[in-house]
């Protein structure tokens, strides 16, 4: 599995959409084996917006009881490690790819 890209979501209530290639080898699928996951509530503020460490800690405490952050193709893991991880979207995406070996 590979993370292909993260773009603004076309869904009215979601912020971003991640597209994954579900093939075992990188660049093996030609657009036929993709999975799209929309995540993040549109209009809400996240760590990449406000960069407030206290709000980040509170978000993590609030969500860790209900979320499985071990599966990269879930909206919960994407929100946690893309929107609530590093101070920039670029740094969060790089860390997400490293963390999940994508």
N, C-alpha and C positions, 0 to 999 in steps of 0.2 A: 504494500500500500504506500502511496506517495501523495503528499499535499501538492496540488497543482497550482492553486491560487486562492486568494481571499479577495472578494469584491463586495461592493455595496449590494445589499439584498434587493431583489425585485419585490419581495413581500412587503406589504404596507406596514406591518408591525415589527419587522425584524431589521436589524442594523447591518449585518454582514452575512455573506454566504461563502462557505469554504467548499472547494471542489477537490475531491480525492480521486486518484486513479487507484482502483482496487486490485490491480495486477501485482504479481509477485516481483516482476522485474520493472525497473524504472523505465518509463516511456514505452512500455510494451503495448498498452492499450491504445487504440486509435479512436478514442472518444466513445467507445461502446461499453466500457466497464467503469463508469464514473459514479460517484455518490456525491450529492450536494447536501450540505447541512446548513440551514439558516440558524443564526444565533444572535443574541443580544437584543434587548428591547429598544426599538427605535425611539429616539427622543430622551432616553435615560442617560445619565452621566456615569462614566466608568473611570477607572484608574488612569487610562490613557488620556482622559479629558482633564480631570481635576488633579491628578498626581498626589492625592491626599493619602498618606500611609495609614492613618487611623481608619478612614473609610474602607480602604483595601482590607485591613485586618478584620473589620466588622463584616464585610462581604464574605470573606473566607470562613469565618466562624459561623455565620448564618447559613451558608450553603453546604458546608462539608458534611453535615449530618444527612443530607438527602441526595447528594450527588455522587456519582461514580466517575472520578476524574482520571481513571486509568485507561479509558477507552477514548482515543483521540477523535473518533467520528461522532461523538455525542455533543449536543449543544451545550451541555454543562461543562465539559472539558474545554471546549472551544472558548466559552465565555471566561472561564477561570484563567486559562493560560494565554489567551489573546487579549481580552479586554481588561483583565484584572491582574496582570503579571508584571510587565515592565512599563516604564514610563512612556515609551513610544510604541506605535504599532509595529514598526520595522523590527525593533528589538524583541518584542513579544513573539512575532512570527518566527524569527531566527531561533529563539529559545524553544518554541513549540516544536519546530522541526528537529532540533537537537535532542530534546527530551524524549520524543517518541520515535526517533531514528527514521524520520520521514525525508 
